[in-house]
Amino acid sequence: MLPRLIFVTGKGGTGKSTVAAALAVALARTHPATLADLDQRLSAARILGVAPNGGATVAVDERLEVAALTPRAELEAFIHRIVPLRPVSRRMLKSRTFAYVTAALPGLEAFLMLERLRLMAGRAALENRYAVIDAPASGSALELLSAAQAAGNLAPIGTLNRLAAAADEFLRDPHRFGALLTVRPEELALREALETAAALRDRLGIRCVAAALNGVVDALFAPAEIAKIHRLGAHARMAERRRATAEFAARARLELEREGITVIELPMLFRETLGRTELETLADPLAAALHEP
């Protein structure tokens, strides 16, 4: 069963935002879906042709909406929730003392972002929808997901501790939260994906839903065929590079599956720019692999 909220992360350059957008499109075929963009550049949202800001939600179509989440907006929303009197909460946010407190607690905004994700998953469960998060790259994503444990250690009792415990429970609940890793058929990307999956599982207790192996190509030529065209120079080198990429993709799939990770192969799209048509092409294998009746 798919978790209500799917957190998409991976090494930079592996197509994380594209995969997140395609996954949201795939899920929206059968359920309402929200794509929440944590990328300050709003890369996933722009592929869908929208540009939300300031925590606003923009409808792409009747089943798909896109939201932009920022740490500052979540901090302001949290203060407004605990101090419902707007004049007082606004004064708190503008005060120099409050700025010193937030600067001294660098994990506070990350923790509040987790709290927002927890609320989004709760809404998704109530409304029978899914939420897809275009998350930061692997290293920053692990820091973000560790914020609940850090907040719990910082405040052993009280409100913050209760919120931290709720966030940690949410992350460990496979029905509410799961991570999808993006990886390309390249050595560094594969190593980082395997290390990230191990950290999610062993350190944070988070389920890895799948790994999207992005940019897979067919070999086209056998080694014997490439040998026959070796005199063609650049053409032969291109054929050999394509064959090597296809072979590495097969190896990457085996290594990921050996670690118990479901692999979804996504084709290389030879396009200068990506739009809704290309996302639908990538959504097909995602929908087939992650289909929920």
C-alpha positions in Angstrom: 0.0 0.0 0.0 1.3 3.5 -0.9 1.8 5.9 2.0 -0.4 9.0 1.9 2.7 11.2 1.6 5.7 10.3 -0.7 8.9 12.2 -0.1 11.0 12.3 -3.3 14.8 12.8 -2.9 18.0 11.8 -4.5 21.4 13.1 -5.6 21.4 16.4 -7.4 21.1 16.0 -11.1 19.2 12.7 -11.0 15.9 14.3 -12.1 14.4 14.5 -8.7 11.9 17.4 -9.5 10.9 15.8 -12.8 10.2 12.5 -11.1 8.2 14.2 -8.3 6.1 16.0 -10.9 5.6 12.8 -12.9 4.6 10.8 -9.8 2.0 13.5 -8.9 0.6 13.2 -12.4 0.5 9.4 -12.2 -1.3 9.4 -8.8 -3.7 12.1 -10.0 -5.0 9.7 -12.6 -6.9 7.8 -9.9 -6.9 10.0 -6.8 -6.7 13.7 -6.0 -3.1 14.7 -5.5 -1.0 17.5 -4.2 2.5 18.2 -5.3 4.3 20.2 -2.6 7.5 21.9 -3.8 10.2 22.5 -1.3 12.7 23.5 -4.0 13.2 27.3 -3.8 13.4 27.3 -7.6 10.0 25.6 -7.9 11.4 23.3 -10.5 8.6 20.6 -10.3 5.9 23.2 -10.3 7.3 25.0 -13.3 7.4 21.7 -15.4 3.6 21.6 -14.8 3.3 25.2 -15.9 2.4 26.9 -12.6 4.4 29.0 -10.1 2.8 29.1 -6.6 4.4 31.2 -3.9 4.0 32.2 -0.3 2.4 28.9 0.7 -0.4 29.3 -1.8 -2.0 26.3 -3.6 -2.6 26.4 -7.3 -4.8 24.0 -9.2 -3.3 22.4 -12.3 -6.5 20.5 -13.1 -9.5 19.1 -11.3 -7.4 16.3 -9.6 -3.9 17.9 -9.2 -2.8 20.9 -7.2 0.6 22.4 -6.5 1.8 24.1 -3.3 5.0 25.9 -2.5 6.3 25.4 1.0 9.0 27.6 2.6 10.6 27.3 6.1 9.8 31.0 6.9 6.1 30.6 5.9 5.8 27.5 8.2 7.4 29.4 11.1 4.9 32.2 10.7 2.0 29.9 10.4 3.1 28.0 13.5 3.4 31.2 15.6 -0.1 32.3 14.4 -1.5 28.9 15.5 -0.1 29.1 19.0 -0.7 32.8 19.4 -4.0 33.4 17.7 -4.1 37.1 18.4 -2.7 38.5 15.2 -1.3 41.7 16.6 0.7 39.8 19.2 1.9 37.1 16.8 3.0 39.7 14.3 4.9 41.6 17.0 6.6 38.3 18.1 7.8 37.6 14.6 9.2 41.0 14.1 10.9 41.2 17.5 14.7 41.1 17.7 14.6 38.6 20.6 12.5 36.2 18.6 15.0 36.4 15.8 17.8 35.5 18.2 15.9 32.5 19.4 15.3 31.2 15.9 18.9 31.8 15.0 20.0 29.8 18.1 17.7 26.9 17.1 18.7 26.2 13.4 16.6 23.0 13.3 13.4 24.7 14.4 12.3 25.7 10.9 13.1 22.2 9.6 11.1 20.7 12.4 8.1 22.9 11.6 8.3 21.8 8.0 8.0 18.2 9.2 5.0 19.2 11.2 3.4 20.7 8.0 4.1 17.5 6.2 2.4 15.5 9.0 -0.7 17.7 8.7 -0.7 17.3 4.9 -0.6 13.5 5.3 -3.5 13.7 7.7 -5.5 15.7 5.3 -4.6 13.3 2.5 -5.9 10.3 4.6 -9.2 12.1 5.4 -9.8 13.1 1.7 -8.5 9.9 0.1 -5.8 11.8 -1.7 -2.0 11.6 -2.1 0.7 14.2 -1.4 4.1 14.2 -3.3 6.9 16.2 -1.9 9.7 17.5 -4.2 12.2 17.4 -1.4 15.8 18.6 -1.1 18.7 16.5 -2.4 19.8 13.5 -0.3 22.1 15.1 2.2 19.8 18.0 3.0 16.8 15.7 3.0 18.4 13.5 5.7 19.0 16.6 7.8 15.4 17.6 7.4 14.1 14.2 8.3 16.4 14.1 11.4 14.9 17.3 12.8 12.2 15.4 14.8 14.8 13.4 16.7 16.9 16.5 17.3 13.9 18.5 18.6 13.0 15.6 20.9 16.5 15.6 22.3 16.5 19.3 22.7 13.2 19.4 24.7 12.8 16.2 26.8 9.5 17.4 28.1 6.7 19.8 27.2 4.9 20.8 24.0 7.9 20.7 21.7 8.7 17.2 22.9 5.1 16.0 22.2 5.2 17.5 18.7 8.6 15.9 18.1 7.3 12.5 19.2 4.3 12.9 16.9 6.5 13.9 13.9 8.8 10.9 14.6 5.9 8.6 14.8 4.6 10.0 11.5 7.9 9.4 9.7 8.0 5.8 10.9 4.5 5.0 9.9 4.6 3.3 6.4 1.0 4.1 5.8 1.5 7.8 6.2 5.1 8.5 5.0 7.6 6.9 2.6 10.6 8.0 0.6 11.1 7.5 -3.2 14.7 7.8 -4.3 15.9 9.0 -7.7 19.0 7.6 -9.2 20.6 7.7 -12.7 22.7 4.9 -14.2 25.9 6.4 -12.9 28.3 5.2 -10.2 28.1 8.2 -7.8 24.3 8.4 -8.1 24.0 4.7 -7.3 26.3 4.9 -4.3 24.5 7.9 -2.9 21.1 6.2 -3.4 22.2 3.1 -1.6 23.7 5.1 1.3 20.6 7.2 1.6 18.4 4.1 1.6 20.5 2.6 4.4 20.3 5.8 6.5 16.6 6.1 6.1 16.1 2.5 7.1 18.7 2.1 9.9 18.9 5.5 11.4 15.5 7.0 10.9 13.2 3.9 10.5 11.7 5.3 7.3 10.3 3.1 4.6 11.8 3.4 1.1 8.8 3.0 -1.3 11.0 2.6 -4.4 13.9 3.9 -6.4 13.2 5.6 -9.7 16.1 4.6 -12.1 15.9 7.6 -14.4 17.4 7.9 -17.9 17.4 4.3 -18.9 18.2 3.5 -22.5 18.3 0.4 -24.7 21.8 -0.7 -25.7 20.8 -0.8 -29.4 24.2 -2.3 -30.4 26.0 -5.5 -29.3 29.7 -5.4 -28.6 30.4 -7.3 -31.9 28.4 -4.7 -33.8 30.3 -1.8 -32.2 33.6 -3.5 -33.1 32.6 -3.5 -36.8 32.1 0.3 -36.8 35.1 1.3 -34.7 36.5 3.2 -37.7 33.6 5.6 -37.6 35.2 7.4 -34.6 32.6 9.6 -32.8 29.7 7.4 -33.9 31.4 4.3 -32.5 32.1 6.1 -29.2 28.5 7.2 -28.9 27.3 3.6 -29.6 29.7 2.3 -27.0 28.6 4.9 -24.4 25.0 4.0 -24.9 25.7 0.3 -24.5 27.7 1.0 -21.3 24.9 3.1 -19.9 22.4 0.3 -20.5 24.7 -2.2 -18.9 25.2 0.0 -15.8 21.4 0.5 -15.5 21.0 -3.3 -15.3 23.7 -3.5 -12.7 22.2 -0.7 -10.7 18.8 -2.4 -10.7 20.4 -5.6 -9.3 22.2 -3.7 -6.6 19.2 -1.8 -5.5 16.9 -4.9 -5.5 19.6 -6.8 -3.5 19.0 -4.2 -0.8 15.2 -4.9 -0.9 14.4 -1.7 -2.9 11.7 -1.8 -5.6 13.1 -0.3 -8.8 11.0 1.6 -11.4 12.9 2.2 -14.7 12.1 5.5 -16.4 13.2 6.0 -20.0 15.6 8.7 -21.2 13.6 11.5 -22.8 15.6 13.1 -25.6 14.0 16.5 -25.2 15.5 20.0 -24.7 12.6 21.0 -22.4 10.0 19.0 -20.4 6.3 19.7 -20.2 3.0 17.9 -19.4 3.4 15.5 -22.4 6.8 14.3 -21.2 5.5 13.9 -17.7 2.7 11.7 -18.9 5.3 9.5 -20.6 7.2 9.1 -17.3 4.0 8.7 -15.3 3.1 5.5 -17.2 5.8 3.2 -15.6 5.3 4.9 -12.2 1.6 4.3 -12.3 2.1 0.7 -13.4 4.5 0.0 -10.6 2.8 1.9 -7.8 -0.8 1.2 -8.8 -3.2 1.0 -5.9 -6.7 -0.4 -6.8 
